Amino acid sequence: MWYFTWVLGLGLAVGFGILNGIWHEFHLPTGETAPDEVERPRP
């Protein structure tokens, strides 16, 4: 029965990776703002 947890864990990891990729696509800077207007992390 160990394979159920293995398949479940693998499915969750793949799902997390897909959601992370989708989130990254929606948070990329688009060409609508000038490069100096892009927020940069402050030290």
Secondary structure by P-SEA (a helix, b strand, c coil): caaaaaaaaaaaaaaaaaaaaaaaaaacccccccccccccccc
